[in-house]
Amino acid sequence: MLRKINPRYRVKEVLLLVAACLCLSAFGTIAMAQKSTGKDDEPCFSEYRGVQIGMKIDDARLKLGKPKEMADELDIYSFSDKESAQIYYDKNTQKITAISVDYLGAIGAPECKKVTGTEADAKADGSKFKLVRYPKAGYWVSYNRTAGATPIVTVTMQKIQ
């Protein structure tokens, strides 16, 4: 014989079930976010030709050679007609604050996944862009590919201010 259940208890049971589902959903979202943050804490792209954010500019010049152009806070290098780099540094500390590398025709450019750990967001015109922040490392990394038959890929690392 079936017992009749008080409607109040039915509502409580449903509310408890909904609350449990929401808790599990929230826990799963937090776990996924923590997993993602853990991956993001370890940059895929941490140096360019042995040069890193925070390095003294004199040490970078030893690794990269003589710049094509020098300024108070910027060195410009041209490694070939397809690859160039700009090394930005703080005038007072003489430490590197940003590195930006351009690859003409995308020749020799790393894939976005090697730079950011994920695929780039593609736009309708065929260009791509992705930026990932690494707070523990103290900088962000971006990948930008222009559209067209001769794309330019720019990979940038910059200190988080």
URZI-V902634 format. One record per residue. D_FIRST is the distance of its C-alpha to the first C-alpha in Angstrom with 1 decimal. Layout:
D_FIRST
D_FIRST
//
This chain:
0.0
3.8
6.6
9.7
12.6
15.9
18.4
21.0
19.1
18.7
22.5
23.3
21.5
23.3
26.5
26.3
25.7
28.7
30.8
30.2
31.2
34.3
35.2
35.0
37.0
39.6
39.9
40.5
43.1
44.9
45.0
46.5
49.0
50.0
50.4
52.5
54.5
55.2
56.7
58.6
60.2
62.1
64.4
65.1
68.5
70.3
73.9
76.5
79.3
78.8
78.9
76.0
75.1
76.7
79.5
83.1
84.9
87.9
85.5
84.1
87.6
88.4
85.5
85.9
89.7
91.9
90.1
91.5
91.4
91.0
90.3
89.4
85.7
85.4
86.6
86.4
86.5
87.1
86.3
86.9
87.1
83.3
82.2
83.0
81.6
81.9
81.6
81.1
81.9
82.3
86.0
85.8
83.7
84.9
81.3
79.5
77.0
76.2
76.9
76.8
77.6
78.3
78.3
80.1
78.7
75.8
78.0
77.1
74.3
71.2
67.9
65.6
63.0
65.8
66.7
63.4
60.8
59.2
60.2
62.1
60.8
62.6
64.0
64.6
68.3
67.7
68.5
66.2
65.5
63.5
63.9
62.2
62.7
63.0
63.0
63.4
66.3
67.8
68.3
66.8
67.5
67.6
68.2
69.7
70.8
72.7
72.3
75.0
76.9
78.5
75.7
76.4
73.9
74.1
72.4
72.6
71.7
72.2
71.8
69.2
71.1
//
